[in-house]
Amino acid sequence: MAQTLATGAEGAFAGRTHGQTVSKTASPAYQAYQILHIAFTIAPIIAGVGAVIVFLPQILLLFLFIGFLGVSMYAITAFLETRLTAWNTHPADQTTFAVGG
């Protein structure tokens, strides 16, 4: 018969056993090893991946917004620069070069 890790002093790790069971004949040292293995390797990995997944949509939206601003600001700047330079020049100031003879 098997006993889950979520009994007794190991109750703090309830829900983090991922279906692992410990037989009643396992030594206390081995049971402690399994609990520490879950506590110090599996649980932090799941927590770290979960933290990244939570913020991933916000990071992607931020990059999308910054990219959109970069493209639109380039277009707006080019438009305004063209208008300002066209407004500041007079047709008589432009020099035409003849090519050929």
Backbone torsions as a table, in degrees:
resi	resn	phi	psi	omega
1	MET	NA	142.5	-176.4
2	ALA	-108.2	150.7	-179.5
3	GLN	-122.6	131.6	-179.2
4	THR	-74.6	163.3	-178.9
5	LEU	-74.1	-10.6	-173.3
6	ALA	-87.4	33.1	178.4
7	THR	-117.8	153.7	174.4
8	GLY	64.9	-135.0	-176.9
9	ALA	-68.6	-18.1	-179.1
10	GLU	-84.1	5.4	-178.5
11	GLY	-60.2	-22.2	178.3
12	ALA	-64.8	-23.9	-177.9
13	PHE	-101.2	18.4	-178.9
14	ALA	-61.8	137.8	-179.6
15	GLY	86.3	-8.5	179.9
16	ARG	-110.7	15.3	-177.1
17	THR	-87.3	-17.4	178.9
18	HIS	55.5	37.9	176.1
19	GLY	78.0	7.9	179.8
20	GLN	-76.1	142.8	178.2
21	THR	-125.3	158.0	178.8
22	VAL	-123.5	131.4	178.9
23	SER	-73.9	157.2	-179.4
24	LYS	-67.9	-18.8	-178.6
25	THR	-89.1	-4.8	179.8
26	ALA	-68.0	143.5	-178.6
27	SER	-69.5	153.8	177.6
28	PRO	-60.1	-31.9	178.4
29	ALA	-65.7	-40.8	179.5
30	TYR	-69.0	-38.0	176.5
31	GLN	-63.3	-41.9	177.7
32	ALA	-64.0	-38.6	177.9
33	TYR	-61.4	-44.6	-179.4
34	GLN	-64.4	-40.4	179.0
35	ILE	-65.5	-44.0	179.1
36	LEU	-67.2	-35.4	177.6
37	HIS	-61.1	-44.7	178.5
38	ILE	-67.7	-42.0	-175.2
39	ALA	-69.2	-35.6	-172.1
40	PHE	-106.6	-8.7	178.5
41	THR	-121.6	-56.4	-173.1
42	ILE	-73.3	-47.7	-177.3
43	ALA	-61.7	-45.4	178.1
44	PRO	-65.6	-32.8	178.3
45	ILE	-66.0	-44.9	178.6
46	ILE	-63.8	-40.5	179.1
47	ALA	-65.1	-41.2	-180.0
48	GLY	-66.2	-44.3	177.9
49	VAL	-64.4	-39.4	177.7
50	GLY	-62.9	-39.9	179.0
51	ALA	-64.8	-39.6	178.2
52	VAL	-67.3	-42.7	-178.7
53	ILE	-64.6	-34.2	179.5
54	VAL	-65.4	-41.3	-176.2
55	PHE	-91.7	-6.8	-177.8
56	LEU	-60.3	-45.4	177.7
57	PRO	-61.0	-38.6	179.3
58	GLN	-66.6	-40.1	178.8
59	ILE	-65.6	-42.3	179.4
60	LEU	-65.1	-41.0	176.9
61	LEU	-64.4	-37.9	178.0
62	LEU	-62.7	-46.2	179.0
63	PHE	-64.4	-39.7	178.4
64	LEU	-63.2	-44.1	-180.0
65	PHE	-65.2	-43.4	179.1
66	ILE	-63.9	-40.9	177.4
67	GLY	-63.4	-42.2	177.9
68	PHE	-63.2	-42.8	178.1
69	LEU	-62.7	-40.7	178.9
70	GLY	-61.0	-45.8	-179.5
71	VAL	-67.7	-45.6	-177.1
72	SER	-69.3	-38.4	178.9
73	MET	-66.9	-34.1	176.3
74	TYR	-64.5	-43.3	-179.8
75	ALA	-66.6	-42.9	179.8
76	ILE	-64.8	-42.4	179.4
77	THR	-64.0	-42.8	179.2
78	ALA	-64.2	-40.9	178.7
79	PHE	-62.7	-48.6	-178.9
80	LEU	-66.0	-38.5	179.2
81	GLU	-64.1	-40.6	178.2
82	THR	-64.1	-43.6	179.1
83	ARG	-65.0	-42.7	-178.1
84	LEU	-68.9	-39.6	179.3
85	THR	-71.5	-33.5	177.4
86	ALA	-70.1	-34.5	179.7
87	TRP	-71.9	-30.3	-173.3
88	ASN	-87.1	-7.8	-177.4
89	THR	-106.8	153.8	178.0
90	HIS	-115.7	141.7	-178.6
91	PRO	-59.6	-28.0	179.9
92	ALA	-73.3	-20.6	179.7
93	ASP	-78.3	-15.5	-177.3
94	GLN	-81.5	134.7	-179.1
95	THR	-100.9	131.0	178.9
96	THR	-106.7	130.2	178.9
97	PHE	-103.1	131.0	178.5
98	ALA	-86.6	132.8	177.2
99	VAL	-101.6	131.3	179.9
100	GLY	97.9	-157.3	-170.0
101	GLY	-75.4	NA	NA
